Amino acid sequence: MARLFGTDGVRGLAGRVITGELAMRLAAAVARELEAEEGLGYGANAAPPVLDHRRDGRPRRLRGIIGTDSRISGDMLAAACAAGLASAGVDVVLAGVIPTPGLAYLTRTDGFDVGVMISASHNPYQDNGIKFFSSTGYKLPDAVEDVIEARLAEDWEPAIGDTLGAIKTDAAAIDRYIDFLVDSAPRGLDGMRVVLDCANGASHRVAPEVFGRLGAEVMPLAVHPSGTNINAGVGSTHPGLLQRAVVGLEAHAGFAFDGDADRCLAVDAAGELVDGDKIMGILALALKERGELPAETLVTTVMSNLGLFKAMEAHGIATKVTAVGDRYVLEEMIAGGYALGGEQSGHVIMTRHATTGDGVLTAVQLACQVRAAGSSLGELAGQIEAFPQVLVNVPEVDKGRVRADEPLNEALRQARAELGDMGRVLLRASGTEPLVRVMVEAPTIAQAEAMAEHLATVVARRLGL
């Protein structure tokens, strides 16, 4: 039986895969594990918190907070998760629509034992997902998720009477997160004209308010969520609208977020995309110059462009490479005491400020660096020269056999031998979707495209269902 949790919680088609029943059972299982172990997220991420007690000597009531992005299914799943937690004796606060990093921030700073985020990130509106945060604001380690999944099969007695959890709404919770983002800025942004593409998602209020309070002239896009338009032709997965708007409005820069605002991509004044690799490179160079980059090391994943690695090497910055997934980046950062890491897709983690990737925080820090440097975003991004990269998604394949199929792996070895040190080839099964990704970097775009298409054909032929 396949593992229920993927690389970023549990995700799938809302109403079919991610049902109200599953949400309620998962939340109740989390509550039981929390009660049994007095904390979540220990092991690779953090030590278990010590639960305090009431003055009468009895253990205090556990508390959980739930947030959603703007999908139509969010309220249904939030209600189900709230019912699951309350049925196991956990008091619940509903924070409403809020970015994933905002939910993580409030879980940590407001003293909650568990945070529950209802979101499918960059996926279309029909999908949804559930991910959990420990009291420390970190996503749960794989081992803890496995225990929670095992608890789904347990028989247990729900709470009754005054042991049931209470459920309430806190409409002001998001304001505390907005204040944190504003306070994180090392300088104001007066006179800076920015376009913000909020993907009709969780950042639709947060991002414009933060940049406005910092003094920027804000031109917002996709800030009218309907429940069904999240990520639809907008946001970090569809940056074309933002690129055109930045040029047409003569803005200094633009920033695009995904549906739950844990990632950010940027656009310079010429309309050129500045991806997560370049954002990390800019921030790493700035932190090193200020003496704020521990061990002069950046943490990134196998999907980062070869150009980032070469640029960092040229500036004396080491790179640590992890599997794909911001949770694995974070684990490496915690283990090594590193301050900056992330993914090409725009998940950027700055442990000085946050416990997870935060798109609006990233945009604020990048915009402040542009002002501090007295340069344009395009000039700063030019310090990282990317190799031509082609990514092909191959659907309707048995992604579990990627490593086991020998003819496919022989084709992979031949491609890598052909490129040598002047390129890279990567095959990986998606952790969130039923497909295999083929990524090729080469000296020319033509070579990268030809090799990627060849390998995609081999994948489809060898692993096709």
Residue pairs with C-beta under 8 A, 6 or more apart in sequence:
3 146
3 149
4 10
4 149
4 152
5 142
5 145
5 146
5 148
5 149
6 431
6 432
7 324
7 325
7 327
7 431
7 432
8 121
8 129
8 131
8 139
8 325
8 326
8 327
8 431
8 432
9 117
9 129
9 130
9 131
9 132
9 139
10 18
10 22
10 26
10 129
10 130
10 131
11 18
11 120
11 121
11 123
11 127
11 128
11 129
11 130
11 432
12 18
12 127
12 128
12 129
13 126
13 127
14 71
14 73
14 76
14 77
14 120
14 126
14 127
14 128
15 73
18 73
18 77
18 127
18 128
18 129
18 130
20 76
20 77
20 79
20 80
21 80
23 77
23 80
23 81
23 84
23 118
23 130
24 80
24 81
24 83
24 84
24 87
25 84
25 152
26 81
26 84
26 130
26 148
26 152
27 64
27 80
27 81
27 82
27 83
27 84
27 85
27 88
27 116
28 84
28 85
28 87
28 88
28 156
28 158
29 84
29 148
29 149
29 151
29 152
29 154
30 40
30 84
30 85
30 114
30 116
30 132
30 148
31 62
31 64
31 84
31 85
31 87
31 88
31 89
31 90
31 114
32 88
32 151
32 154
32 156
33 40
33 144
33 147
33 148
33 151
34 40
34 62
34 90
34 113
34 114
35 62
35 88
35 89
37 48
38 48
38 49
38 50
38 51
39 48
39 49
39 50
39 51
39 113
39 134
39 135
40 48
40 113
40 114
40 132
40 134
40 135
40 140
40 144
41 48
41 133
41 134
41 135
41 136
41 138
41 139
41 140
41 141
41 144
42 48
42 134
42 141
42 144
43 141
43 143
43 144
44 141
44 142
44 143
44 331
44 334
44 335
45 134
45 136
45 138
45 139
45 140
45 141
45 330
45 331
45 334
46 134
46 136
46 138
46 334
49 113
49 134
49 135
49 136
51 59
51 60
51 62
51 113
52 60
53 59
53 60
54 60
61 89
61 90
61 91
61 165
62 89
62 90
62 91
62 113
62 114
62 165
63 90
63 91
63 92
63 93
63 111
63 112
63 113
64 85
64 90
64 91
64 92
64 93
64 112
64 113
64 114
64 115
64 116
64 165
65 92
65 93
65 94
65 95
65 103
65 106
65 107
65 110
65 112
65 114
65 115
65 116
65 170
65 173
66 78
66 81
66 82
66 85
66 92
66 93
66 94
66 95
66 103
66 115
66 116
66 117
66 118
67 78
67 95
67 96
67 97
67 98
67 100
67 102
67 103
67 106
67 115
67 116
67 117
67 118
67 202
68 74
68 75
68 77
68 78
68 96
68 97
68 98
68 117
68 118
68 119
68 202
69 97
69 99
69 100
69 118
69 119
69 120
69 121
69 201
69 202
69 230
69 259
69 260
70 97
70 200
70 201
70 202
70 204
70 225
70 227
70 230
70 259
71 118
71 119
71 120
71 125
71 127
71 128
71 227
71 230
71 259
72 125
72 227
72 228
73 128
74 97
74 118
74 119
74 128
77 118
77 128
77 130
78 94
78 116
78 118
81 116
81 118
81 130
82 92
82 94
82 167
85 92
85 114
85 116
85 165
86 92
86 159
86 164
86 165
86 166
86 167
87 158
87 159
87 164
87 165
88 156
88 158
88 159
88 165
89 159
89 163
89 164
89 165
90 113
90 114
90 165
91 165
91 166
91 167
92 165
92 166
92 167
92 168
93 112
93 168
93 169
93 170
93 173
94 167
94 168
94 169
94 170
95 102
95 103
95 106
95 170
95 173
95 174
96 169
96 171
96 173
96 174
97 174
97 202
97 204
97 205
97 225
98 106
98 173
98 174
98 177
98 202
98 206
99 177
99 202
99 203
99 206
99 257
99 260
99 261
99 262
99 358
99 359
99 360
100 117
100 119
100 121
100 131
100 202
100 260
100 261
100 262
100 356
101 261
101 262
101 354
101 356
101 357
101 358
101 359
101 360
101 361
102 174
102 177
102 202
102 206
102 261
103 115
103 116
103 117
103 133
104 115
104 117
104 133
104 137
104 138
104 139
104 354
104 355
104 356
105 137
105 177
105 180
105 354
105 355
106 112
106 115
106 173
106 176
106 177
107 114
107 115
107 133
107 134
107 135
107 137
108 133
108 135
108 136
108 137
108 355
109 137
109 176
109 180
110 173
110 176
111 135
112 135
113 135
114 132
114 133
114 134
114 135
115 132
115 133
115 134
115 137
116 130
116 131
116 132
116 133
117 130
117 131
117 132
117 133
117 260
118 128
118 129
118 130
119 128
119 129
119 131
119 202
119 259
119 260
120 127
120 128
120 129
120 259
121 129
121 258
121 259
121 260
121 262
121 263
121 432
122 231
122 235
122 236
122 237
122 258
122 259
122 263
123 129
123 231
123 259
123 432
123 433
124 230
124 231
124 232
125 227
125 228
125 229
125 230
125 231
125 232
131 139
132 139
132 140
132 145
132 148
133 139
133 140
133 355
133 356
134 140
136 355
137 354
137 355
137 356
138 330
138 355
138 356
139 327
139 330
139 356
140 148
141 331
159 165
174 205
174 206
177 206
178 206
178 209
178 210
178 213
181 206
181 210
181 360
181 361
181 364
182 210
182 213
182 214
184 353
184 361
184 364
184 365
185 214
185 364
185 365
185 368
186 368
186 372
187 368
187 371
187 372
188 214
188 215
189 211
189 214
189 215
189 216
189 367
189 368
189 371
190 215
190 216
191 215
191 217
192 215
192 216
192 217
192 252
192 253
192 367
192 370
192 371
193 216
193 217
193 219
193 249
193 250
193 251
193 252
194 211
194 216
194 217
194 218
194 219
194 251
194 252
194 253
194 254
194 255
194 367
195 219
195 220
195 221
195 242
195 245
195 246
195 249
195 251
195 253
195 254
195 255
195 267
196 203
196 207
196 208
196 211
196 218
196 219
196 220
196 221
196 223
196 254
196 255
196 257
196 363
197 221
197 222
197 234
197 235
197 236
197 239
197 241
197 242
197 245
197 254
197 255
197 256
197 257
198 204
198 207
198 208
198 220
198 221
198 222
198 223
198 235
198 257
198 261
199 222
199 230
199 231
199 234
199 235
199 236
199 256
199 257
199 258
199 259
199 261
200 222
200 223
200 224
200 225
200 226
200 229
200 230
200 231
200 232
200 234
200 235
200 259
201 222
201 225
201 230
201 231
201 235
201 257
201 258
201 259
201 260
201 261
202 259
202 260
202 261
203 257
203 261
203 359
203 360
204 220
204 222
204 223
204 224
204 225
205 223
206 261
206 360
207 220
207 255
207 257
207 261
207 360
207 363
208 218
208 220
208 223
210 360
210 364
211 218
211 363
211 364
211 367
212 218
214 364
216 367
219 245
219 249
219 251
221 234
221 241
221 242
221 245
222 229
222 234
222 235
222 241
230 259
231 237
231 238
231 258
231 259
233 241
234 241
234 242
234 256
235 256
235 257
235 258
235 259
236 256
236 257
236 258
236 263
236 264
236 265
236 345
236 346
236 359
237 258
239 256
239 265
239 267
239 273
242 254
242 255
242 256
242 267
243 254
243 267
243 271
243 272
243 273
244 271
245 251
245 254
246 253
246 254
246 267
246 268
246 269
246 271
247 269
247 270
247 271
250 269
251 269
252 269
252 370
252 376
252 377
253 266
253 267
253 268
253 269
253 366
253 367
253 370
253 377
254 266
254 267
255 264
255 265
255 266
255 267
255 359
255 363
255 366
255 367
256 264
256 265
256 266
256 267
257 263
257 264
257 359
257 360
257 363
258 346
258 359
261 358
261 359
261 360
262 326
262 347
262 356
262 357
262 358
262 359
263 276
263 343
263 345
263 346
263 347
263 348
263 357
263 359
263 362
264 276
264 279
264 346
264 348
264 359
264 360
264 362
264 363
264 366
265 273
265 274
265 275
265 276
265 279
265 346
266 273
266 274
266 278
266 279
266 363
266 366
266 377
266 381
267 273
267 274
268 274
268 376
268 377
268 378
268 381
269 376
269 377
269 378
270 378
272 378
272 381
274 377
274 378
274 381
275 305
275 344
275 345
275 346
275 386
276 304
276 342
276 343
276 344
276 345
276 346
276 347
276 348
277 300
277 304
277 305
277 307
277 308
277 344
277 384
277 386
278 308
278 381
278 384
278 386
279 342
279 346
279 348
279 362
279 366
280 298
280 300
280 304
280 308
280 340
280 341
280 342
280 348
281 298
281 308
281 311
281 312
281 381
281 383
281 384
282 366
282 369
282 380
282 381
282 383
282 384
283 340
283 348
283 350
283 365
283 366
283 369
284 293
284 298
284 312
284 317
284 340
285 315
285 317
285 383
286 369
286 372
286 373
287 293
287 339
287 340
288 296
288 315
288 316
288 317
292 339
292 352
293 317
293 339
293 340
294 336
294 337
294 338
294 339
295 318
295 336
295 337
295 338
296 316
296 317
296 318
297 317
297 318
297 319
297 320
297 336
297 338
298 312
298 317
298 318
298 319
298 320
298 338
298 340
298 341
299 319
299 320
299 321
299 322
299 329
299 332
299 333
299 336
299 338
299 340
299 341
299 342
300 308
300 319
300 320
300 321
300 322
300 329
300 341
300 342
300 343
300 344
301 321
301 322
301 323
301 324
301 325
301 328
301 329
301 343
301 344
302 321
302 322
302 323
302 324
302 426
302 428
303 324
303 343
303 344
303 345
303 426
303 428
303 439
304 319
304 321
304 343
304 344
305 344
305 386
305 387
305 389
305 441
306 387
306 423
306 424
306 441
307 384
307 385
307 386
307 387
308 319
308 344
308 384
308 386
309 319
310 385
311 383
311 384
311 385
312 318
312 319
313 319
320 332
320 336
320 338
320 341
322 328
322 329
322 331
322 332
324 343
324 428
324 431
325 343
325 431
326 342
326 343
326 347
326 349
326 356
326 357
329 341
329 342
329 343
329 347
329 349
330 341
330 349
330 351
330 355
330 356
332 338
332 341
333 339
333 340
333 341
333 349
333 351
334 351
338 351
339 350
339 351
339 352
340 348
340 349
340 350
340 351
341 348
341 349
342 348
342 349
342 357
343 357
346 357
346 359
346 362
347 357
348 357
348 358
348 362
349 356
349 357
349 358
350 358
350 361
350 362
350 365
353 361
353 365
354 361
366 377
369 380
370 376
370 377
370 380
373 380
387 423
387 424
387 441
387 442
387 443
388 441
388 442
388 443
388 444
388 445
388 447
388 448
389 439
389 440
389 441
389 448
390 439
390 440
390 441
390 445
390 448
390 449
390 451
390 452
391 437
391 438
391 439
391 452
392 437
392 438
392 439
392 452
392 453
392 455
392 456
393 430
393 433
393 435
393 436
393 437
393 438
394 435
394 436
394 437
394 438
394 456
394 459
394 460
394 463
395 434
395 435
396 434
396 435
396 464
396 465
397 435
397 436
397 459
397 460
397 463
397 464
397 465
398 463
398 464
398 465
399 429
399 430
399 434
399 435
399 436
399 463
400 429
401 462
401 463
402 408
402 427
402 428
402 429
402 436
402 459
402 463
403 409
405 462
405 463
407 458
407 462
408 427
408 458
408 459
408 462
408 463
411 454
411 455
411 458
412 425
412 427
412 455
415 425
415 440
415 451
415 454
415 455
416 424
416 425
418 451
419 425
419 441
419 442
419 451
422 442
422 443
423 440
423 441
423 442
423 443
423 447
423 448
424 439
424 440
424 441
425 438
425 439
425 440
425 441
425 451
425 455
426 437
426 438
426 439
426 440
427 436
427 437
427 438
427 439
427 455
427 459
428 436
428 437
428 439
429 435
429 436
429 437
430 436
430 437
436 459
436 463
438 452
438 455
438 456
438 459
439 452
440 448
440 449
440 451
440 452
440 455
441 448
442 448
442 451
